[in-house]
Amino acid sequence: MSDTLVVNEIYLSLQGESTFAGLPCVFIRLTACDLRCSYCDTAYAFTEGKKKSLEEICTEVRQLAAPFRPPLNPQPLGAAKRSGDGSTLNSVPLVELTGGEPLLQKNSLPLMKLLCDDGFTVLLETSGAHDISPVDPRVRRIMDLKCPGSGEAERNRWANLKLLKATDEIKFVIRTVEDYEWARRQIPEHRLNLVCPLLFSWVHPLAPEQQNKSLKKVPAGQTAVSRRELAERIIADALPVRFQVQLHKIIWPPKQRGV
């Protein structure tokens, strides 16, 4: 098997989502996705990309991470303090594989292992439509459960729930009242609050140029929810979840790439 991946972009920014929000992070955005969620803001990653070897990718990540390991306070790669589950502690920048859908490319698996071996805290953003069991156990898996408003709820791979650990996270991307009510019901039904952190992520409206024609339509009859309304519903219903907005879309223009 060729040791390459098709990569859309690699860049250093701040993590905009999850329990790691606000921390420096190197993003590796891989090309291709087999879902077409109604709110997708990275449709450019469906097809755009360049083939790179795993070593090329690791080298680029190390170069971007180098300023965080200055000579006066060295932290050699591979020498980071480790927690009980083998993941690294207090290690920045983080490294996140995102997409697209990273698990569509099988060489994402050895890449994540290499990055973990290098001492990075590695995050994986995945749609929840693919088997997460082959992923290195040191990786923090941030897995979607697709709500009805995505147009892709039937693609949820429910068998993944039993594979999740306390270091993983479940993300519900919520754009409608119906999404919220659906997500709220999943928590007690699957006892998700006992599994790992839960994220309720508000959908930032797409700019006209982001509205790819291949995206699914929001099912008829659904009612949009504002970020304030979502926050207030979480409080009123006393849900054990973390409300989040995409931090990078507050700092930079929502349609800007590489942030």
N, C-alpha and C positions, 0 to 999 in steps of 0.2 A: 504493500500500500504506500502510495506517495505521501511523504511527510509535509504536505502543503495544505493551506487553507485559503479560501477566497475571502479577502478582507476588504471591507468597505472603507474603514478609517480607524486610525489609532491616534489618540490624543490625550492630553493631560488636562483635567478640569477639577471641579468639585463634584462629589457625589450629590445628585439632586434628589434622590429618593431613598426609601428604606430606613432602617434604624441607623444606617451609616451616613445619613444625609449631612452634608457640610464638610466632610473629610476629603482631602485631596485623593484623586483617583485617576488611574490610567484606564481609559476605556478602549476595549478592542471590539469594534463593531464588525460582526461577520455578515456576509452577504447571504441572502435568500431567506424566505419565510413561506410556510405553507398555509398561513392564516391571513385573513384580510379584515382585521378588526376595524370597525367603523371609525374609531378615533385614532388610528395609527398615524403617528407624526414622523415616522422614519420610512416612508414608502420608497424613498430613494435607495434604501438598502435591499430592496427586493431583487434588484438585478445589478446594481453598480458595484464593482469590486475588482481587486487585483490579486492574483495568486501570489502567495508568499510562503516561504518555508517556515517551519516551526522555529528554527534557529533565528531567522530574520526577525520574526515577531518578538521573540524573547530578547533579542539584542535591542530592538527599538524600545521595548518596555523598560529595560535596564537603563538605557540612555535617558529616558524621560524621568525615571526614578532617581537618577544619580544625585541631583541637587538635595534630595532629602536625606542623603547619607554623606554629609560633609566630612572632610578629613579630621576636623577637630572633634568630631563626635561620631566615629565610625560605627557603622552597623553593617558588617559584611553580609551580602546576600547568603542566605542559608543559615545565618547565625542568630536570627530573631528568636526571642523568647517564645516558647510554645505553651499553649493551654493543654488541658487534659485530653482534648479530642484531636490534638495534633495540629490545630490551626495556630496561626501566629497572633501574638498580642502586641498592641501598641505599634503596629507596623503601618506606616504610611510612606508612599501612597498605597492605597488599595489598588487592586487590579480587578476590573469587571469585564466579563464576556457578555456581550449583548448582541442585538441584531436589529432586524432579522430574528431568526431562531437559531442560536448557536448549536443546538443538538442535532440539527439537520446535517451538519458536517461532522463526521465521525472523528476527525482529527482534532476537534475541540477537546476531546477527552484527554489525549496525551498532552495537549498544550496546557490544560489546567493542572495536570500532574507536574509538569515541568515548572510552572510558575509557583506552585506550592513548594516544590523542592527548593526553589530559589529563595524561599522565606517570605513570600508575599501572602497577604490575606487576600484570597481570591473569592470573588462573588460571581454568581451565574444568574443572569436574568433569563427566565425561560417561560414559555407560554402555558405550560402545564399540559400540553397536548402530546408530549413525548415522555418515554420512560426515563426517569431520573436516576434509576438505580446504578447505572455504570459510572456515574460521576464520582470522582475522588472524594472520599469522606471528609477531607479537610476543607472542601469548598463549601461556602455558604450559599445555599440554593434559594433564590428569591423566585417563587413560583406563583404564577397567576392562577386564579380560578376565574374563568371568563364569565362575566355577567350577561344577561340577555341582550342588553343594549349594544354589546360588542358585535352581535350577529354571528358569534362563533361559540356560543355556550355549549353546543352539542359536541364540541371537540375536547372538552375537559376530560382528562384521563384520571378518573377518580381513584384508580389503583395507586396513584402516586401518593395519596394522603398517608397511607400506612408506611411509606418510606421516609417521611419527613422527620427531622430531629429538632431539638430545641434551638439549634444554631441556624436553622432555616427560617424562612419567612413566607407567608402567604399574602399575596396582593390581590385585592379586588379593585378594579378600575371602574369607577362609578360616574355615569353621565346622566342617569335618569332616576326618578323616584322608584321606578320598578326595579332598577339595578340595586338600589339600596335595600329595598324590602327583600329581594332575593338573597343578597349577601347576608343580611341580618339573620335570615332563617337558616343559612348554612352553618352558622356558629354553633347553636345548640344541637342541630341534627347530627353533626360530625364531631362535636366536642372540640372544635378547632382551637379554642382558647387554652386548652390543655396541651396542645401540640407545639406551637411556636408563636412568635409575634405575628399579629394580624395587621395589615395595612389597608386602610380605605383611602384610595387615591382619587382625587377629583380630576375630571377630564378638563384640561384646558382647551378651549375652542381652537380648531385648526384654522390657520390662515388659508385664504383661497388657493394659493399655490401648493399647499400641502394636501389638498383634497383630491387624492388620487382616485381615478375613475374605477379602479378595481376594488376599492374598499366596499365592505358590506354596508347596507343601509340599516339605520336604526329601525327596529320593528315598529310598525304603525301603532299609534295610540299611546306611546310612552311620553312621559312628561319630563323635560329637562330639569335638573336640580342645580342650584347655584352652590358655590363653595361654602357660602355662609349657611345656607339651608342644610347642606350635608353635615357641617360641623354641629349645628344646633340639633339635628336629629340624633347624631351620635351621643351628644350629652343627654338629651331627653330620654333616650332609650338605654342609657347607662351601658353602652357597649364596651367590651374589653378590647378596643382596637386603637390603633394609632392613625389619626387623621394626617394626611399629607397632601401637599401640593408639590408640583415639580419646581424645586428651588431654582434650577438653572433658568427656567422661563420667567422668573421674577428678576433675576440678575441681568440676563441678556435677552435680546429680542427672541420671542418664542420660536421663530422660524430659523434662527441661526444655528448652523452646524458646528461641530467640533467643540461644543461646550457641554 
